[in-house]
Amino acid sequence: MSFEKIEPATSQQASVYIPYVQNSKRNFLPLAIGLYRKGVFEGQRPIEGGDHIPFVATWNIATLPSDLTRCRMQFDGNADLSYEIMMASFEFVNFLVEILDNYKRHRKKDFSQSFYRKLLNLDE
């Protein structure tokens, strides 16, 4: 999926998420909400000393920033490499903002390290 084909949210739709996003990253918010409304993201996780592993992330679309979003990730098309996480939708949208920021800087379609730490329960 090309980020250019995502329809950005209107400023009114994005306004409910503004309190949850850092000032420096708010310019990504309309596109991040547009991506959120797609319910799917495909990317590649770079592996040090190896090939990139493709993944597909899918999630339910919540109405309010405080509603829960359940995200499921499957790596390499392998059901044994599936993970699931639940979080408030505003937190998940922030991770999508990070994807867009990272893509703008490095042209890599991947979640941030902090997302993977949360997904794998490494911070608890």
Secondary structure as a PSIPRED ss2 file (coil, helix, strand):
# PSIPRED VFORMAT (PSIPRED V4.0)

   1 M C   1.000  0.000  0.000
   2 S C   1.000  0.000  0.000
   3 F H   0.000  1.000  0.000
   4 E H   0.000  1.000  0.000
   5 K H   0.000  1.000  0.000
   6 I C   1.000  0.000  0.000
   7 E C   1.000  0.000  0.000
   8 P C   1.000  0.000  0.000
   9 A C   1.000  0.000  0.000
  10 T C   1.000  0.000  0.000
  11 S H   0.000  1.000  0.000
  12 Q H   0.000  1.000  0.000
  13 Q H   0.000  1.000  0.000
  14 A H   0.000  1.000  0.000
  15 S H   0.000  1.000  0.000
  16 V C   1.000  0.000  0.000
  17 Y C   1.000  0.000  0.000
  18 I H   0.000  1.000  0.000
  19 P H   0.000  1.000  0.000
  20 Y H   0.000  1.000  0.000
  21 V C   1.000  0.000  0.000
  22 Q C   1.000  0.000  0.000
  23 N H   0.000  1.000  0.000
  24 S H   0.000  1.000  0.000
  25 K H   0.000  1.000  0.000
  26 R H   0.000  1.000  0.000
  27 N H   0.000  1.000  0.000
  28 F H   0.000  1.000  0.000
  29 L H   0.000  1.000  0.000
  30 P H   0.000  1.000  0.000
  31 L H   0.000  1.000  0.000
  32 A H   0.000  1.000  0.000
  33 I H   0.000  1.000  0.000
  34 G H   0.000  1.000  0.000
  35 L H   0.000  1.000  0.000
  36 Y H   0.000  1.000  0.000
  37 R H   0.000  1.000  0.000
  38 K H   0.000  1.000  0.000
  39 G C   1.000  0.000  0.000
  40 V E   0.000  0.000  1.000
  41 F E   0.000  0.000  1.000
  42 E E   0.000  0.000  1.000
  43 G E   0.000  0.000  1.000
  44 Q E   0.000  0.000  1.000
  45 R E   0.000  0.000  1.000
  46 P C   1.000  0.000  0.000
  47 I C   1.000  0.000  0.000
  48 E C   1.000  0.000  0.000
  49 G C   1.000  0.000  0.000
  50 G C   1.000  0.000  0.000
  51 D C   1.000  0.000  0.000
  52 H C   1.000  0.000  0.000
  53 I E   0.000  0.000  1.000
  54 P E   0.000  0.000  1.000
  55 F E   0.000  0.000  1.000
  56 V E   0.000  0.000  1.000
  57 A E   0.000  0.000  1.000
  58 T E   0.000  0.000  1.000
  59 W E   0.000  0.000  1.000
  60 N C   1.000  0.000  0.000
  61 I C   1.000  0.000  0.000
  62 A C   1.000  0.000  0.000
  63 T C   1.000  0.000  0.000
  64 L C   1.000  0.000  0.000
  65 P C   1.000  0.000  0.000
  66 S C   1.000  0.000  0.000
  67 D C   1.000  0.000  0.000
  68 L E   0.000  0.000  1.000
  69 T E   0.000  0.000  1.000
  70 R E   0.000  0.000  1.000
  71 C E   0.000  0.000  1.000
  72 R E   0.000  0.000  1.000
  73 M E   0.000  0.000  1.000
  74 Q E   0.000  0.000  1.000
  75 F E   0.000  0.000  1.000
  76 D C   1.000  0.000  0.000
  77 G C   1.000  0.000  0.000
  78 N C   1.000  0.000  0.000
  79 A H   0.000  1.000  0.000
  80 D H   0.000  1.000  0.000
  81 L H   0.000  1.000  0.000
  82 S E   0.000  0.000  1.000
  83 Y E   0.000  0.000  1.000
  84 E E   0.000  0.000  1.000
  85 I E   0.000  0.000  1.000
  86 M E   0.000  0.000  1.000
  87 M E   0.000  0.000  1.000
  88 A E   0.000  0.000  1.000
  89 S H   0.000  1.000  0.000
  90 F H   0.000  1.000  0.000
  91 E H   0.000  1.000  0.000
  92 F H   0.000  1.000  0.000
  93 V H   0.000  1.000  0.000
  94 N H   0.000  1.000  0.000
  95 F H   0.000  1.000  0.000
  96 L H   0.000  1.000  0.000
  97 V H   0.000  1.000  0.000
  98 E H   0.000  1.000  0.000
  99 I H   0.000  1.000  0.000
 100 L H   0.000  1.000  0.000
 101 D H   0.000  1.000  0.000
 102 N H   0.000  1.000  0.000
 103 Y H   0.000  1.000  0.000
 104 K H   0.000  1.000  0.000
 105 R H   0.000  1.000  0.000
 106 H H   0.000  1.000  0.000
 107 R C   1.000  0.000  0.000
 108 K C   1.000  0.000  0.000
 109 K C   1.000  0.000  0.000
 110 D C   1.000  0.000  0.000
 111 F C   1.000  0.000  0.000
 112 S C   1.000  0.000  0.000
 113 Q H   0.000  1.000  0.000
 114 S H   0.000  1.000  0.000
 115 F H   0.000  1.000  0.000
 116 Y H   0.000  1.000  0.000
 117 R H   0.000  1.000  0.000
 118 K H   0.000  1.000  0.000
 119 L H   0.000  1.000  0.000
 120 L C   1.000  0.000  0.000
 121 N C   1.000  0.000  0.000
 122 L C   1.000  0.000  0.000
 123 D C   1.000  0.000  0.000
 124 E C   1.000  0.000  0.000
